[in-house]
Amino acid sequence: MSTAAALPVLNLLANEGEGGNHDSLNPYLTGGAALFVLLLLLFVTTRFNRDR
């Protein structure tokens, strides 16, 4: 299937959804958790990089 043939199908699928986030998902909590995980990974990476 070529890209030109796939675009109308994907557009139809995207428009059929209820559209929106789930009620229980708080964007600030999700973003804060992602930031915390990334900072934790950065801390762990820098602690184990002792060769410099």
Secondary structure by P-SEA (a helix, b strand, c coil): cccccaaaaaaaaaaaccccccccccaaaaaaaaaaaaaaaaaaaaaacccc
